[in-house]
Structure formats: structure tokens, C-alpha cells
Amino acid sequence: MNLFTYRGGNLQVEGLPVADLAVRFGTPAYLYSAGTLRTHYERLATAFRPLEPLICYSVKCCSNLHILKLLAACGSGFDVVSGGELFRALRAGAPAEKIVFAGVGKSTDELEEALRAGVGMLNVESASELEQLADVATRLGLPLRVAIRIVPEVDAKTHSYTTTGTRQNKFGVTIEETRTLFERFGRHRQLTLCGLHIHIGSPVYDPQSYVAAIERTLALRDALARAGHAVDTLDIGGGYGAEYKGGESPDAAAYAAAILPLLQGSGLKVVLEPGRAIAANAGIVVTRVLHVKDTGSRRFVITDASMTELIRPALYGAYHFIWPVAVGEHVPANYAPEQPFEGLTVCDVVGPVCESGDFLAKDRALPPVRRGDLLAVFTAGAYAMTMASQYNTRPRAPEVLVDGTEARLIRRRETYEDLIAPELV
């Protein structure tokens, strides 16, 4: 579901024309739909309500303070993976007890920040980290609830760069080592080792992958109980899918239908860490065509958006649907790469960055476009702005939040002065 729709052949976000927003805020720009964010959060909350879970939105996927405040108002907690994300979540007004701190390589400073803030849970990812955390907690004399992220040995069948549930990945601790860590630290004076955490990758389109991972985690919970270690919290991670092409992702109810039977009546506090399932379809990048160039063998549509605004295609070969903002009769029915229109031309949609890998789409059939036209890059609410860069000394684009017929600038466009400010030392 999203609130980006064509009306009269022109794309709108909620109640506002995208073309008007492009004039007002310039291009490239990130446009977000507040209504879509709220709806996606509520659908997850409703689907998993029988578990009364703590839903911790994954800050890394879209971290703007205004979006975090919007989700906090919906009741969301936050999944953070750095001191900077913890800072953002606290600045957004999130109660510390509704923050879960994960991440494979936390520094001593970050552990201190988590302890001083009093986060609800810290997910440990190695024996070395748990030793480090124990030292810091003892030195500060502060308590902390701790979960161990285990390796459930489940292949989520996603891109090799974003699968995280096997021994071939850098994340987590094996089930065998987890037992040892509970023996070593299960009765620590400052640390309450009381949780297990899994995260198998993203996006995960098969709910049975979660079933396999949770079943193995519950078996470990039972084994730990027999050894005298009480586990009261299970963080089942995130990775729930979003619609990039249309129809490929189960909805929240389908994920819940597979997971609920495993956890209802378990007595466990359950944590979820959704990110893209909430934010991905809630955002687009709007970009203007700078040039159309034919080389004899390829047609290039050169836009003012690039890999610095959306690196996913270059990094993962990720697919994003791209279509003109003003389309006349060419209104797409879905986000599929094949559209049932005549007169389309196969193009590469590329940016101005000096890399051959700077592309937003390859071999994409588009309606005729010309210099000055606007294009929308869909499903760009997650892992777009948060992965943006200033490569080629390009100022980062603005972020705009649309709520009904109101549009607010929630991050201004950077200036050239912003780019050099940290260097004026």
C-alpha cells in the first residue's frame, strides 16, 4: 500500500502533485508519505497484536528525526545499530526502555552511551563484545538487560550482501557458543543475560524462513532453561519485505500467520524490528531529466539523481520502478518492469556521477522522455537517504514529508558551504 497515485495522468503524493513539489523544493528530492508510514506501522501492530510485541522500527532504513517522531507517536520503539542512531532515537523523544541496541561492532564509547541511556536491551554479537560490555558495565556500576544474537543457520534466500543468518556472515554467535556465554555471564552482577536475538536477512519473502529460525531459537531457550538460565525475551528481528515490483511480498498478516502459532503462550516478551516494510513504499526520489543521449547501441536518460541519492541499484543490482511524473495515457497498473503500452523505448536511467556503475535502472522500457521531464523512482523510502553520499562533492538532497495536503521540509538541501564546513579547522 502507498499513497503515491496517478490522477489525471499526473503523479500525486497524498493530496499534492509531485510536479508542484519538485518546483517548490527542487530536484533531486526525497518525498515521503506520512499516511503510508502510519498505515504500514498499524498493519504490523494489528497483525502481531496477540503477542503484544515491542515493535522497534529499524532506524538505519530511514532515520530522519521527523519520521522517527511520527512513528514514536504511533507507539513505535526503535532498533539502533550505532551511537549516532541511539542519539537520533533519544532526540526524537523515544523512551530509552523502548530502544534495542544491536550491531556487530560496538565501540566502548557506544556501550557506555547505551548503559548511561538505560536502553531496554542490548544485543551482543560476539564473546569479545560481551567481555567488553561486562567490563564497561562493572566500571560504570550500571545495569543492563542483554540478549545474545544467535546464528540460526537459516538461509533467507536474499542477496548475499543482505543475508545474515548463517556462519558465512559476520553477525551473531553460534548456538553452541551461546550456551557457553550463558554459563560464563548468566549470573553477572550488572548484566542480566535474559534474551535471544535473531535476524536472518532482508528482504525475506518466505515466512517459513522465520519459522525455521524461531523454532531453533525456542529449542535453544528450552536447553538454556534446563541448564538454569531463564530467557524471558525473544527478538525475532526484521527483514519483512516491501513491494518493489508488486506482488512479491507477503503482507503483515501473512508473516504473522506463520509466526504467531510458535510464540503465543510461550510467555516470552517479543521484539520485532521492521524497517523497509514500514518505510520503503512510503518514499520516492523525484528527479529531473538533464539529457537524453543515444550512442547508436544504447539510449541513456541522464538525470540529476544518481548513486549518491540511491545507491541500491549500483550496490546490490536492486530494482526500483521508474516512471515519468506526467504520463498522459501511460498510467502504470503496478511496479513491474514490463508495462502494457506501445511506443516505449528501452533506456538506461543514469546519473551524472563519474562512474559507469552510476545507474538507477538498466534496460528499462519507458515512455518518451525529454530534457526537463520529471521521473519518479519508487520504493525509495528505505535505504536511500540513509545511504546517500557526497561523492563528486554533490550536496545531499532535501527530504520532504507530505501529510494530506501539507508538505514540510524535514531536511534542507545541503549547500556548497555545508560540504566544506567540517574541513574549516
Disulfide bonds with the S-S distance in Angstrom:
none
